[in-house]
């Protein structure tokens, strides 16, 4: 609808300015994904009480690590009831030490199925759905994370 109101050259310059801002203020974060394995018991040696096979060798889960650039906003106690900039209430109880993360499309593809996220040496976990952000189409995703103890 608004595509014909703003010329393509102006849209490109706005996108470029937003990308420059993201590159300037973004920091590198690590995203960890744990490979999950599904087991279906088809033998009588399966012990449902202990959820294991008799005499089975233990397998080690594989963890994949990805890096992405994201803008990080540390939330203090004064910001628990409102989102900065839009004066809208967040229906999410955020514990102390939570962060607001703004990440690009590529990083979002990894973070939405991650088990842990490392920011500044601390481990976090996702506690919210993502909100889409961008002036003409979606360029970034906003999520809230809490510290994983």
Rosetta blueprint (number, residue, H / E / L):
1 X L
2 X L
3 X L
4 X L
5 X L
6 X L
7 X L
8 X H
9 X H
10 X H
11 X H
12 X H
13 X H
14 X H
15 X H
16 X H
17 X H
18 X H
19 X H
20 X H
21 X H
22 X H
23 X H
24 X H
25 X H
26 X L
27 X E
28 X E
29 X E
30 X E
31 X E
32 X E
33 X E
34 X E
35 X L
36 X L
37 X L
38 X L
39 X L
40 X L
41 X L
42 X L
43 X L
44 X L
45 X L
46 X E
47 X E
48 X L
49 X L
50 X L
51 X L
52 X E
53 X E
54 X L
55 X L
56 X L
57 X L
58 X L
59 X L
60 X L
61 X L
62 X L
63 X E
64 X E
65 X E
66 X E
67 X E
68 X E
69 X E
70 X E
71 X E
72 X E
73 X E
74 X E
75 X L
76 X L
77 X H
78 X H
79 X H
80 X L
81 X L
82 X E
83 X E
84 X L
85 X L
86 X L
87 X L
88 X E
89 X E
90 X L
91 X L
92 X L
93 X L
94 X L
95 X L
96 X L
97 X L
98 X L
99 X E
100 X E
101 X E
102 X E
103 X E
104 X E
105 X H
106 X H
107 X H
108 X H
109 X H
110 X H
111 X H
112 X L
113 X L
114 X L
115 X L
116 X E
117 X E
118 X E
119 X E
120 X L
121 X L
122 X E
123 X E
124 X E
125 X E
126 X E
127 X L
128 X L
129 X L
130 X L
131 X E
132 X E
133 X E
134 X L
135 X L
136 X L
137 X L
138 X L
139 X L
140 X E
141 X E
142 X E
143 X E
144 X E
145 X E
146 X E
147 X E
148 X L
149 X L
